[in-house]
Amino acid sequence: MEHPDAHDRNGTHAADRVSGPSDRESDDEATQRYLDLIRSVHDEWTTLEAEGDSSVQLSATALSTIKEAVRADFRHGAHVEMPPTAAGPYTLSEQALRTVVRNAVDSVPGVIALRTTFDHEPPKGGHRTRGVPSRIRCRISAAAGDRDLLEVADEVRTAVIAACREHMDLTDLRVDIHIEDLHDN
Amino acid sequence: MTTETSAADLVEVVCAVPGVRGIEAGIASSLRTLDARLRRDRASRVRYGIVIDPRSGTVTAEVGLAPGAPVRTIVEEIQRAVQRALDRSTVGPVGPQPADTASERREERPWQVLVRVQSLSGA
């Protein structure tokens, strides 16, 4: 099942991404390591249980935590590097970053945020980390009426740029606005 | 007198920062927590959403924030609160030496506090 925000998460549609032989090889190796790990855990727990060691008896809450952590990770998406604060580094999940942008879009009267996607600089971090955002594309629905749509787009762009500067100190951003739909007030 | 600051202590420190809705653990820290608990291996340094790593001198805090104040302001307050708590602690970054040895003593090297903002929601 494709995640509804697959476009947002990847910047491109998931189906558009083509994995090369080296990617598949790497995936195969990772899968094998994971299978070996699970096998090892099974063996270890079997031994411990046979010895009456209660430490392997996970509570229902602990088991639930694992399930929920997996679901949460799916919601959060990858982590996006941000310019560090004076006290250290930090990241925002794609979900949190999208929330900042969508709140800015929705703050403009008569405008509803639809889909938001990001381009990123190359990441400095590791696995599942995206670099600092360099471009934001906002698809919106605007209220049908007397307002000039160019003005609406400029207002949305200004709101997004201001929010990104205020919340994350992102200053070198390109923001594209696409009015995808018109709705009645 | 100082004592070693545990991950459980840092949970309280982080949650006391205005604008923090709570600790929002990712899958990696959740699994590390269970791993440490099962191994009974320094479980005090890992809690869901908080990982203290003396080897790298890094503390990772995974949080959910409430909307309102600028994100980076809340993040910086979290970082400074954690650093203050660790400054009062006997545990410190240990560089390349193996952990859990006598060499694990505090050095004049500041902790790096990595904050991972998982979500922005709620009132």
Interface residues (C-beta under 8 A of the other chain):
Chain A: S55 V56 L58 A62 T65 I66 A69 V70 A72 D73 R75 H76 H79 M82 T85 A86 A87 G88 P89 Y90 T91 L92 S93 Q95 A96 T99 V100 N103 E166 H167 M168 D169
Chain B: E24 A25 G26 I27 S30 L31 L34 R37 L38 R40 Y48 L65 P67 P70 V71 R72 V75 E76 Q79 R80 Q83 Q112 V113 L114 V115 R116 V117 Q118 S119 L120 S121
